[in-house]
Amino acid sequence: MAVDRLLPTQEAEDLLDLTRDLADKELATRVDEHERAETYPEGLFATLGEAGLLGLPYPEDVGGGGQPYEVYLQVLEELAARWAAVAVATSVHSLSCFPLFTFGTAEQQQRLPEMLGGGLVGGYSLSEPQAGSDAAALRCKAEAVDAGYRITGTKAWITHGGRADFYALFARTGEGSRGVSCFLAPGQVEGLSWGRPEEKMGLHAIPTTTANWDGAVLEADRLIGREGQGLEIAFSALDSGRLGIAACAVGLAQAALDAAVDYANERSTFGKKIVDHQGLGFVLADMAAAVDSARATYLDAARRRDLGRPYGRQASVAKLVATDAAMTVTTDAVQVFGGYGYTRDFPVERYMREAKIMQIFEGTNQIQRLVISRGFAR
């Protein structure tokens, strides 16, 4: 069902209409094929870029769409309601552009129009095999040499790994938490190789891989910000990234709710539609309340961001609430379908599998609770 949205401008309403139309034609028609076969949707991100959907929250003068974050997130939600993997990759692309836009020099930012205009797709390379939530434990090294920086080490859990054109790469240039730096790394360079894509529970169409850096050299102007500023850059970017995942989770939950409502209105037991059984109707009501509440949390955080107000705590709340809601709602959707929900004949089993990872990436929900609780200390 179409979500009754309160959008700030007519332009935003037109953008959401365009997004729904494109998502119905280009995403909804292809998702089952690619998710089942675990094949990459060639050309799809170029289509999203041509429609202007890959740079929405960035200013128009650097190639972006000039949209407030609350509008961008609702676009992500619409994409996720058709194809969660593509929406997550779109969110990661936006996240990967953040370091250059926020901390890059004017000369470095000349790369932005191609990145934001859809000509290039980006990835975010922070995690390592032994350093997921604990980003200060990074070991991948960036050694200063005459030609720039020599990168050595392994990065992990990279969405779009091996497929993206560039990566926001975080590597160690010194000791301790102030010894991590950020680089804008090309997708292909001598000394960089990619591991086999992870065999994941869901989000099959977009690869998640390790990157093996074996002495690859990046030019000096690939350093973003100052040496040692990497964790500051990473964490400031993740506040925005968490909102992206929250929006994706809400889109996924909305799709599960819609599927459950449709099925409940079509299926009959004991002489009436199952939606008319009070026990089932209450389940659907709880699902709807969870989706609406989750949407409200990410919109609150986004509006704070758009006003230039602090929003880190609200971003963690949104990510926590929305992804937990997606897990609950998709599980309930499977229950509504009964035995059919456990089969691949209907999409709700895929929705449930896809919801699980959203409680984990961009900071696990346990980390979100830690972030929120730290704000209570006096």
ZIWOPE-V828042 format. One record per pair of residues at least 24 apart in sequence whose C-alpha atoms are under 6 Angstrom apart, sorted by the first residue. I is the first residue (numbers start at 1). GAP is how many residues later the second one is. If there is no record, write none. Layout:
# ZIWOPE-V828042
<<I | GAP> <I | GAP>>
This chain:
# ZIWOPE-V828042
<<28 | 54> <34 | 171> <35 | 169> <35 | 170> <38 | 166> <38 | 167> <39 | 166> <40 | 165> <40 | 166> <49 | 69> <54 | 64> <55 | 61> <62 | 50> <62 | 51> <63 | 50> <63 | 53> <63 | 54> <64 | 52> <69 | 233> <70 | 229> <70 | 232> <73 | 174> <77 | 170> <77 | 171> <77 | 174> <78 | 173> <80 | 168> <80 | 171> <80 | 172> <81 | 170> <81 | 171> <81 | 174> <85 | 118> <91 | 153> <93 | 29> <93 | 30> <95 | 146> <96 | 26> <96 | 27> <96 | 28> <96 | 72> <103 | 122> <104 | 120> <104 | 121> <120 | 45> <121 | 43> <121 | 44> <122 | 42> <122 | 43> <122 | 44> <122 | 45> <123 | 37> <123 | 41> <123 | 44> <124 | 43> <124 | 44> <125 | 33> <125 | 43> <125 | 44> <126 | 44> <127 | 28> <127 | 29> <128 | 27> <128 | 28> <129 | 27> <133 | 230> <136 | 41> <140 | 31> <140 | 32> <141 | 30> <141 | 31> <142 | 29> <142 | 30> <142 | 31> <148 | 70> <148 | 71> <148 | 72> <149 | 68> <149 | 69> <150 | 65> <150 | 66> <150 | 67> <151 | 62> <151 | 64> <151 | 65> <152 | 61> <152 | 62> <152 | 63> <153 | 60> <154 | 57> <154 | 58> <155 | 55> <155 | 56> <156 | 54> <157 | 51> <157 | 52> <158 | 50> <158 | 51> <159 | 49> <160 | 46> <160 | 47> <160 | 48> <161 | 47> <161 | 48> <178 | 50> <179 | 49> <180 | 48> <180 | 50> <181 | 46> <181 | 47> <181 | 48> <181 | 49> <182 | 42> <182 | 48> <183 | 39> <183 | 40> <183 | 41> <184 | 38> <190 | 26> <191 | 24> <191 | 25> <202 | 151> <202 | 152> <239 | 73> <239 | 76> <242 | 77> <242 | 120> <243 | 72> <246 | 72> <246 | 73> <246 | 76> <249 | 73> <249 | 74> <249 | 77> <250 | 72> <253 | 73> <253 | 76> <256 | 74> <256 | 77> <260 | 73> <287 | 42> <290 | 35> <294 | 27> <294 | 28> <313 | 59> <316 | 52> <320 | 45> <323 | 35> <323 | 36> <326 | 29> <327 | 28>>
